[in-house]
Amino acid sequence: MLPWLLVTATNVAHNLSRASRRHRALLERLPADPHVLDQAEGMDDGEAQAALRTLSLKDQQVITLCVLYGMSEREAALALGVPPGTVKSRLSRAKARLARHLETRTTSTNALEGSIS
């Protein structure tokens, strides 16, 4: 039975390889599509999204799970593999950092607008 299984597996692998080569060849023969502007490319992420990207990965994860996805601290703790108390403290610190960053950004924007006027 083992020799039959090895031959069958080899034949299946060869068939997949041939199919993949045929597929790639077909795709290369197709005419290239002109680049169509995606509506999302023209949009700004916004201040909140830009501020979120300035946070550490752990802060981004906890903010995303608890604030954006609406998970409880316990659910986020299970998803992240940490104790619920850790999520609670990370969330508190991340919100504070995010608020400070947004406040600093708003203050500098207002200062720039004041100096231009």
N, C-alpha and C positions, 0 to 999 in steps of 0.2 A: 504494500500500500504506500509506503514512503516514496519509492521511485515514481509512482504515478502522481503523487502529490507534488513532488519537486518539478516534474515535467509540466504539470498543469500550472503551477505557480509561475514558472519561467515563461510559459506561453502567454499567460495573462499579462505579465510584466512587459513582454514584447508588444502585445496588442496595445497596451496603454501608451507605450513609447511611440509607436507608429501613429496612433490617433492624435497624440499631442503634436507630433511633427506636422501632420496634415492640417491640424487646426491652426498652428502658427503660420504655416504657408498660406492658408486661406486669408488670415488676418492681414498678412503682408500685401496680398494682392488687392485688398479693398482700398478705395480712395480715402485719403486722409480727410477727416472732417475739419472744416474751418473752425477756428476757436470761437465758441459762442460764450459771451460774457455771462457768467453766473451772477444772478442778482445778489447773492451773498458776498461776492467779491467787492461790490461797490459800497457795501455797508460798513460802517464803523462798529467795532465791538462794544463801544460805550465805555464810560469811565469805570463802571463797576467791574466789568470783565477785565479791563486793563489792570485795575487795582488787584483783582483776584490773582492774576498771573504773577504779580510781584511777590506774593506770599510763597512760603516754602511748600513743598509737595504735601507734607502732612497737614498743614493748615488748609491747603486747597481741598484735600480729600475730605476733611471733617466739615468744612463749610459746604461743599458740594452735597455731601450726604444728608447733613442735618437741615440746611437752609433751602437748598435748591430742590432736593428730592423729598424733603419733609420727613425724613426718618427720625425716629426717636433716638435718644442717646444710646439706649440699649441696643437697638438695631444697628446703629452705626458702629458700635463697639464690636458686635458680632462680625460685621462685614470687614472691619479693619483688623480684627484679631487682637484687640486691646481691651483692658478693663473699662467699664462705663465711666468711672471717675476720670480716667485719662481723656476720654472723649469730651467730658464736661469741661475740664481745664483747657484742653486744646481749643475747643470751640470758643470759650470765653476770651482766650488770648488772641485767637485768630480774628474774632470780631473786633477786638480793640485795635489790632494792627490794621485791619481793613479800614476802620473808621478814621484812624490817624492818617492813613495814606490818602483817603478821599478828602479829608479836611485839608491836608497840606496841598493837595492838587487844586482844590477849590480856591484856597487862599492865594496860591501863585497865579491862577487864572484871573482872579479878581484884581490882583496887583498889576498884571499885564494890561488888563483892560483899562485900569485907572491911569496907567502911564501913557497909554495911546490916546486917550481922550483929551 
